[in-house]
Amino acid sequence: MPELRERSEMDQNYMWDLTGMYADDAAWEKALCELDKAVEKAAAWQGKLTDVASIAGYLQDSTELERLLSNLFGYASLRNAEDTRQDQAQSMYNRIYGKYVQAEAALSFGSPEILALPEEELERIAAAPELADYRYQLQKLLREKPHTLNAQEEKLLAMMGEVFAAPREIASSLQNADMIFDPAADSEGKEHEVSGSGYILLQNSTDRELRKNAFDSYYRGYEHHIHTFASSYAGMVKGAVVRAEARRYGSSREMYMAGENIPAVVYDSLIESVHKAMPLMYRYVSLRKEILGLDELHYYDLYAPLASGDPAVYTYEQAQQMVLDAVRPLGEEYGRIVRQGFADRWIDVYPNKGKRGGAFSSGTYDSNPFILHNFVGTLDSVSTLAHEMGHSMHTWFSNHTQLPQNADYTIFVAEVASTVNENPLIEQLLADCRDPVRKMALLNEYLEGFKGTVYRQTMFAEFEKEAHAMAERGEALSASSLNDLYERLIRLYFGPELVFDKAVAMEWARIPHFYTPFYVYKYATSYAAAVDISERILSEGAPAAEQFIDFLRLGGSMDPLDELVKAGVDLRTPQPVDRALEKFGRVLDMAQELAGQMRG
């Protein structure tokens, strides 16, 4: 693994171009000076929301304020992600975060003031022609009426925003800026740098000694801070429980799912379906052990490639072409916009010192989408590029179709768009492959997609469900209790063939998504929906592709489950998850058959 360089040493052609948001930091500072006026203008409606005209004026002014906040916050967060150590970007991020919380507090009167109107009056106002552009927004607001507090209480909760967010910020700073890991030696004694962004690459190595040493180094680093991580996570969970109680929800899970109007049955049936399909995962674990020729399969063996020989390494330019080839079934317009994204530098490609780990797609209504990547040349890196470009395409189609108040799609549907981009990539590579070793590597990638997205994310979802329930029962969320919970789930999800390494019990501490409660289950449900959609696109062609793009254009204009029905998938039933797991079984059959042929 090449040594990380400072950002100043990187080639700008492979960095995102943020000038479409603000020309530079000075332009951002100038825009920040306009924020207080926008807040004052929207806040001036306090005490006046009594009729259609006043509510229309407030919604227009608050929408413009949200747009400005989104641009300011988006730019600062992207600049901070470039290098989490730089003081200038940290200062920008912290200042706009504080301003964001202040703006939320200043506008916290809006919902309770509108909802204080009589029920019949509210329904009449929501149906008024003058508010047609805000109808869905008002319908969602009406659903919140039982959980909305009075104006003073809402303001108090809004003012506590930074306090409630502090645990996430503490954990993020600890992970991305402060933690340092010992180097890991490979089987020849050569040392390799261990970092958050590069850890999985080391776990993908064919050198088992390197995998083990990187694993030991990584979790030794977490062990040194595990009580801090436990305290920060416990603080986040307790904050969620307090807010749920204040808003009269039955649980924190109910509160977080209410925003997207997702019933608990979707969450619980996901866990039930995956539990029923545990034998498939145990078969996969057993197949790994067999192909790798191991007497014992450890956690650091779960990401090792199943194919022998040197793993394929792709240049970024090759990755771009692979993504373009994969999305060809989605039509000419879709492919043209993807090419535009590559040409216009939407993507921050390579890792550098201090850069935030992982990958994400971001952007605002007034900018093009942006993708943070840490591209290292693996097939997984190529898949990640396809995945994040799926998010960006969703953003692009939504922003070019919907009004700003209806453009932000929910996380629930976001992961459908990204995974539909990934599946055709693997299907195409498999169809074109004639080399059995290479084909096994591709099947490994496909199986890892199911393992990581359906099984692993469902395991995370079960961890969250249990951790929040523990807090609601008044049980302590200590390092010991969280480790015990995670150990039980690891044993359940990976079965008896996996030798349990005690350090794995701390893995929960490295999962940043846990600080966005009840988020991860959406990866699994969305993957199931995406399997159905992508297979229909590959079999039916243009009609299914057009239906999918029409779904992307919906943005956030409907409840997510209803949007998915428009795309041909009903997640209110267990069938999509069951079908995805059946597909996992078929891919597993292919891998087992190929393994037998390769042995023969």
Steps between C-alpha positions, in 0.01 A plus 500: 500500500656835396580748773240773546599846381402845617210651307722781373707235319203344317407552133211749484355321197392223738348734758144626501439852373300687765501831313148423376386552860728787600797639309718469810489522879475880482181474292362260760582749777316773306192279463514417871457870575159488325373216716386702799279719278337192347436357847347828616274515194362150555478543877296817458196282426487385863155560647349572157431153358122517501389468137598383151684820404719514811581131490590527130733791575664317788551183295657695214739690728593190701564306178738771377673496839536121485656537156757747628575287805538192280753675277701637792493177696565285194809691393647509852442129557661410167800721574531341843483149349801579277729511803345476845817645654488842332401783734336720235253234387429391857426859594263539203324176583463582870373851432236395248398212723441748780313734264291207376394416855419866568289517183316182598427656839385828343256318270389242754175694546380408150368148539337541843343832396346352187393184681335705776227596252173304518500169311238606244684826434826311449344266246348797311835683496688191384259464205522869395614556137749764619683228694498235228881506478519420871215244522715197573701699755177599677368144489814380674463780753146393581630149576734653756222674694485239783878530546545877473560697819409858572717779357714546811565128535586469129743790530666336802546171313637685196747690718626165631595392148874542548484322836320201347749496210807517725540120540516457121754780465715356779502153344567641152793713616645210692475266200604732221748740657642366826532121475839367394561131429819298514632389161427140401769263370434258215640147470831637370538747785412808295297753698176652371321810625170429675227766473124524508476555124752227413406231751259307275759495221740326738223255591462428127864389480590145402775516765340350808778618729438858387124462547547369854754764599288781353197362684692487829639851452165649405304359789783563743451865410129474574563311823704796628196725452210257542364663817497839327312351205255330739438829681448692176264234358308474827463878502359496148253220580384667821448825313282316246298335777443836673379663177267209428348524847464877469317458170273226631628218284495145629873456431794669336468256210139608442608864501776452243284290268204739522680764295479278193166348603650149511308251717694283748395188309747590222789499750390192691417291195846580358663350810263201490572432131876518553480273806316243288775523239790453743579155354601673174750720686637200687547327162689804376724507808569129453577554130749772593676270740514224239623714208758678713624162627490601866480283809340793681309793349547824693333838461806633316437230236149621414620756244784298347451441126375153412694491173869414505766709332543876490172690535407727210600863543318767301600852415246769571457550125417130458253528787326790328455299181375195693233713665399654168470152346295377795244783482448468124168309553369811681497698178688771312397792723612321816838413348551854374455646848740246652762603243433863590561418867839348418599790274385775738691359799211404724730248667782527753675182399801392705573480874733755656621565852219619724231432241176360630480124450239312300290651225188711464300705253395851596396830344228762518202609294711776348812294426587187312542187712841422654657164582765439762693182413813333628580313178768232538457304175312194626178368352336620820624851419341473155174379655510787747539744211192350335313506832572865580431605142156342542439734794625794297275415206204482736592847624543632147164371370317610815649851500422545131137389545373602842462830681758548778257408777427166331847417365663338803429128474509287811783266589259210462476542123853640458657158542278354229640740243861430597466121498321491164822652365714227660316181402526540119875554542551156654250332267681637195843403626378148574340465157822604326736289713650174369788458743386284797737671744374842399141376507547382857628845592186654350272253676688583819418868443134418436477283810675767704237748384226282646701426814591862560169658402229254599648290780748742653270804490219293647738393777573869559126570502446231761784646709337844489159361585639319805729786615221756494265256672761448772515874561120523506495227766750700705791259440854635478664530157855431613792373296441157655125484428540628144783254434288214635207595278721526193671168574163324519400640162832412334458140615139492376566655159819312407439164662714225648768486228630847595757499781401794718779753556432696818605830341206477257264575786624861475410539134183694586726791604627549143156524335424873450147430377396407853508874573215542253255271681295241310666580171680178414195275453421706192810366326359148523144582397626725222735230374205265475301756302800570277547131420144487371527824302841430347402149391188637331710764323740233374218272383237753379724781375377853430152484663642393837786750469257784431288394799813511718604846377146627561544372856826699530317812385251472789767621743329555834153579366332185638536259791789265416298179511254654251787614277632145491157371399530735200828322426326163521609387849285466814714480814194480723522128424796268571522385138772741376736403786422132450566530126833670565603221734395242241727679252780479756440125511524475120825695490632281782408190296699639207802558722482152651466343156794699366708411806432131428606542137819680603588220745435242231 
